[in-house]
Amino acid sequence: MKITKEEALAYHKAGKPGKKQICITKPFASQRDLAIAYTPGVAYVCEEIAKNPDAAYDYTTKGNFVAVVTNGTAVLGLGDIGALAAKPVMEGKAILFKKFAGIDAVGIEVDQKDPEKFIETVRAIAPTFGGINLEDIKAPECFYIEERLKAITDIPVMHDDQHGTAIVTTAGMINACAITGRVPQELKVVIVGSGAAAIASAKMYRHFGIEHIILIDSKGVVHKERGDLNPYKAAFAYPEAISREEAFRDADMVLGLSKPGAITPEDITLMKDEPFVFVCSNPTPEIMPDVVRSIKPRAIIATGRSDFPNQVNNVLGFPYLFRGALDTRSRAINYEMMLAAAKALARLAQQEVPQEICEIYGKKLSFGKEYIIPTPFDRRLIVEVSLAVAKAAVESGVARKTLDWEEYAMRLEGLRG
C-alpha cells in the first residue's frame, strides 16, 4: 500500500487540523449547568479530592486519561527530529488508544533531551493522568527514564517502543512453540539489535523463563569480554566471546529489531529446521520471508508488515494493557500484566477466527504457521486481553480496585468496535 506525501498532508490538514478533539461529557446548556460545572459547584468536588485524592478517579477524567509523552529523540524511522515534529505521531497514538480501547489520550511533546529534566517534567504533570505511555525516546536513555518514572509515580508508566514489541513477539513465540512441540523455556534465541525493543524483548523472554538468549549489536555478539557495553546490554552479555556463526548455530528463534540486511541467508542456514524467524524492521525486514523459505521451507515467519502473515503490531498490546491497568486503578504495569497480555493474545489466535476478519483479509484464517498472532481488526481483543491484564494486576498486588469479573467482561463487550 503506497501512501503519497500529498495524501498524508491533505489528510492531516483537512477540516480541523490534526486527528482528534476534546468533547464535553456532561449537560452544559443552562446557567445551572454552568454553576455546577464551574463555580461555585466545582469547589465541592475540589474539596472532596483534597480530602481523598483517590476521589479524582470518580469525579474527573483521570481514570480514563493517558498521556502519550515524548521528547522526539527516536521517532519512527526518522530519528531525532525534535519534540514538535513528533506531535503527529503522538496524536496518532492517541487515536489508537481511543479507537481500540475507548481511552482518552493526549500527546505531550516535551522539548527536553536531558533525562533528569525530562523525568521531572513528566513527574510534575503525572497527577493529571491515569497512566503515561512513553513514546519515541532513544536508547539507552529510555530505559533509565522509564525506570525512574515507575519508581517515583503511582500510576502505570510504560515505554511502548520497548514493551509492545516484546509482548506481541512473546505471544507469537508461545504459539510457534505450540505448533512445533517445543518448550519455550528451552529455546535458544538470538536477538539482532540492541535498542529499546530488543532489550525489552530480552527482558520479557528472560522473565518468561528463557535463559539461552544471545544479543547481537552492530559490533557483533554482546559478550562479557567486551568493554563497550552499557548496563542494559551488559545484563544480557554472553559469558564468553563467541562468533556470529556460533550464535546462530542450532538457534530455535531469531528476533530481528535492527535494519534491512541485518540477518543473512548464512545465519538462517545455521539455525534449526523449522526455526522461528521474527523480522520486525519496517518497511523492509532484516531478511525477506521468501529468502527464509528458500532456505528453511518449514520456518515460522513474522514481520512488521501488514501485507505478510503474522504482523508484529504494537496495537495488539498497548491499548488493552492500559485498559486493564486503568480499570483496576493500578499503580504500575508489571511483567505479570505484560505476560498476561502475551498469553491472552496467544490463546486468542488459537480460537476460531470470525468470518468478518477472514473477509477483511480475503482468505480463510486459522491457527497455524501463517496465523500465530491475532489481527488488529479482531474485536475480541478488548475483552480477552484487557480482562487478562486486569486479573494479573489484582493478583500481583498493584491494583487499587478489584472488579466483578463477569460484570467487567460485559462492560468490555460494550467497548468492542
N, C-alpha and C positions, 0 to 999 in steps of 0.2 A: 504494500500500500504506500503510494508516494504522496506526500503532503508538500505542497509548494510553500515557499516563504510568503508569497502574496496571500494565499489562502489562510495561513495561520495569522498573519497580521490583521486581515479583514475580520476574521472570527473574533479576535480579542478586542477589536476597536468598535465593532458594530453596536448600535444602541448605547447602553450604558457601558463605558469602558470596564474591562475586567470580566471576571467569570462568576461573581457572587455579590449578594447584597444582604443587608440586615432587615429583618421583618419584625413587626410588633406582634406580640403573642396574646395580649390582653385587650379587652374593650377599651377604646380610647376615643370617645366621641362626644363627651359631655364635660361640663365643669366639674361634676362629681368625680368622673374618671381621672381628670387632671389632678384633683385634690388627693385622690388615693394613690395614684401612680407616682406623684411627686410630692410637693409639700401641701399639707402637713402630714399626710398619711404615711409617706415613706419613712418618716422618723421612727415610727413604731417598729418597723422592720429592722432598721439600723440598730435600735436598742436590743432587739432580740438576738441579733448576730453578735453584738458586743458582749452580751451575757453568755452566749453559746455559739462559738464560731462554726460548729457543725450545722447550725441552722441555715448557713449560707446555701447549703445544698437544697434546702426546702424552699427558700424564698428568692433565690437568684438563679442565673443561668449557669452558675459554676459547675453543677453536676453533669452538664451535657456540653461542656465547652473545652475545647482543646486548642492550645497554641502550637502552630507549626513554626518552629524557630530556626533561623539560620544566620550565619554571617557571610554566606555566599562564597566560601573558600573552596568548595568542591561540588559544583553544580552540574548534575547530569554528566555529560561528556565534555562539558565546556570549561571545567576547571575553576580557577579563582577569578570570577567575573564581578565580584562585589555584591554587597547586600541588596542594593536596589535592583540590579539586573536579575537577581534571583527571585524577585517578587512574583513573576508569573508562575514559577514552579510552585511556590508556596500556596498561591491561590488555587492552582491545580490540585495540590494535595488536599486542600481544604474542601474542595467539592467532591473529592473521592470519599472523604470522611462522611459527608452529608449524604451522598448518593447511596453508598453501600451500607452505612450503619446508622444513619439518622443522627449523626453527631455534628453539632455546630462547631466549626473550626475557623480560625483566622490566622493568616500569615503574619509573622512578626520578623521583620528583617532588621537585624542588629548590626550597625556599622562599627564592628569592633573585632579585631583579629587577636587581641591579647586574651588568652584563655581566662585569666583571672578576672579581667574586667567583664568579659562576656558572661562568665558564670555569675558574677554579682548582679549584672543586669537581669538575667533570667530569674535568679532567685528573688529579686525585688518585685518582679511582676507576677510571680507564681501564684499568689493568693487569688488572682483573678480567675484562674483556670482550674478545671478538674483534672487535667493532665497536660503534659508537654511532650510533643513529638519533635525531637531534634532532627534536623534535616540538612544534608549537603554541607557538612563540616569536614574539613580534610583530616586525614590521619597523619600523625598519631594523636593530635590534639583532641580529636573527637572522643577517644577513649577516656582521657582524663576528664574532659568536660562532662561526659555522661556520668562517670563515677562520682564526681564531686556533687553534681546536682542531685543524684539519687540519695547521696548522704545527707544533704542539707535541706531538702524539701520533703514534704509529707504527702506528695501526690505522685501518680505514676509519671515517670520520665523514661523515654526510650528514644534512642537514635535509630530510626528505622533503616537507614542505609546499612547499619550493622545487622540488626536482628531480623529484619523482614526476610532477607535472603536466607539467613540461617534457618528460620522456621520452615519456609517453603521447601528448601532442599532437604531438610530433615524428613519432612513428610514424603518426598519423593524417594529418599533413600530407604525409609521404612517399607514402602511398597515394593521397591526394587528387590529388597531382601525377601519379601513375602513371595514374589514371583519366582525367584531363583533358589529359594530354600536356604539362603544364607542367614546367619545370626548377626544383627547389626554390631554388637559389641566385639565381634571377631574380625571385622573388616580392616583391611589396610587401605587407608585413604590418603591420597595425595592432593594437596590444595595448591594450585598455581595462582599466585597473587598474594599480597601481604597487606592490603588496605583494610578499610573498615569492615567490609562484608567478609573478607577472608578470615581475619582474626576472630570475628564474632562467630562465624560458622565453626571454626576450630573449637572455640569455647563451648558452643552448643553440642557438638559431637562428643566432646570430652564429657560434658555433663550427662550426656545420654549413655556414657559408658564405653565409648570408643577410645582406646589408648594409642593405637598404631596410626598416628597422624604425622604426615611429613609435609612441611611447608616449603614452597619454592618461591623465592623472590627474583628480582632482576639479576641478582648476583649468583644465583644457584640455590642449592639446598640450604635451608636455615639450620645450622648445627652449632653446638656449644663451643666449638673451636674458633668460631668467627668472633671478631672483636668489634663488629659494627652494628650490633643488634640493639634496638630499643627494648624496653622491658616487656612490651606486648609481644614482640617476636620471640624474645628470649624464653618466654613461657612455653613456647612450642618448639624450641630448638631440639634437634635430634641429638642423641647422646654423643655421637661421633661423626666425623666427616665422612660423607658418602657421596657418590656420584649421582647425577640425574638418572642414569641408567639403573642404578641400584634402587633408587627411589621408586621408579615405575615398575620394576620387575615384580610380577605377580601381584600388582595392586588390584584391589577389587573395584575401587572408585577413584575417579579424578574429578575435582571440582575446579572449574576454571573461572576465576574472577580477576582477569588481567586484561589482555588485549588480543586482537586477532593475530594468529600465528604463534601464540604463546605455548600451545600444545602441538606437538608434531606427530606425523604418522608413525615415526620411530617410537615415540612414547606409547602410543596406543598398542603397537605391536608387542611391547613388553608386558602389557597387562594380562590378567587372567582372561580366559574365554568368558564371554557374556559379562563384560565389565559395565559398570555404571559410569557414563560419561556425561557430566552435567557442565555444560559450557555456556556461561551466562553473559559474556561480553556482548554488547548490543550496539549497533545492529548486526555486526559481524562477529560470530562466535570465535573462540580461540582456535577451534578446528571445525570444519563444516561437517554436518551429520552424514552426508554421502561419503565423505572420505573415511569417517569412522566405520561406516557399514561395509565399505570395501575391504577393510582390514579385519574387523570383528563383526560379522553379519548378525550375531545374536546380541549385540550391545543394546543396553537400555540408555536412551539419549534424552536429555532435557536441555533446552536453551532458554534464552531470554526473549525469544521472538514469538509473536502470536501466530505466525504462518507455519510453524513447525509444531509437532506434538509436544506435550509436556512443557508448557511455558512456565518458567520460574518468574512469577509476577508477585511483587510485594503486596499488591492489593488483595491477595488471598489472605493476608495476615493482619496487617496493622488496623484496619477498621474494626475488626471483630475482637482483636486483642484489647483495644481501648474501650470498646463497648462493654465487654465483660468487666474490665477494671473500673470503669466509671460507675457502672450499675451496682457494684459492691463497695463503692467508695474506697477503693484500695489505696494504700499508702505507697505502693510501688508496683512495678511489673517485674516479676522474678522469673527464674528459669523454670520453675514449676508451671507457671502460667504459659510460658512460651512453648514448653514441651507439650502441654495440654493442647495448645493450638495446633502444633505439628501433628500430633496423634489424631486429632479430630479431622484434620484435612486428609490424612491417610485413610481413615475409616470412611469418610465421605466418598473418596474416589473408588472405594470398593463396592459401593452401593450401585444399584441400577441407575443409569443416567436418564433423567427426564427427557421425553421426546422433544420438548421445546428447545433444549440445549442442542440435541442432535440436529435439529432443523437449522439452528444458527450456524453450525459448522458444516452443514450439508453432508453429513455422514453419520453412521451409527457409531456411537462411542460406548465402550465398555471397558471395564478394568482389565488391564494388560500392559504390555510393554509400551504401547503408544498412548496409554491413558493411566498414568500413575499419580497425577495431580489434578484436582478439580479445576474447572474453568472459572474465570472471574464472573461469568454470567450465571453461575449456579446460585439460585435464590435461597437454597438451603443453608448456605454458608453462615448467614446472620444468626441462625438458630444453633446449628451444630457447633460452630467454633466459639461463639460468644458464651454459650452455656458451659462448654468445657472450661473455658478460661475463668469464668465466674466461680465455678466449683473449685478450681485449683486455687483461686485467690482465697476463698474461705478456708480450704483445707490446709493451706500453707501459712495462714495466720496474718496475711497482710490486709484482709478485708475489714472495713469498719462496719459493714452491714451484711447481714445474712438475708437470703431470699427464699421464698417458697418456689422450689424449682419448677413445679408444674405450672404455676401462675407465670413465672418468668419466661418459660418456654412459649407460653401463649402470647405474652407481650412481645417477644421477639418475632413471633409469627406475624404480628401486626406491622412489623417494620420491613418485611420482605418486599422488595421492589416489584 
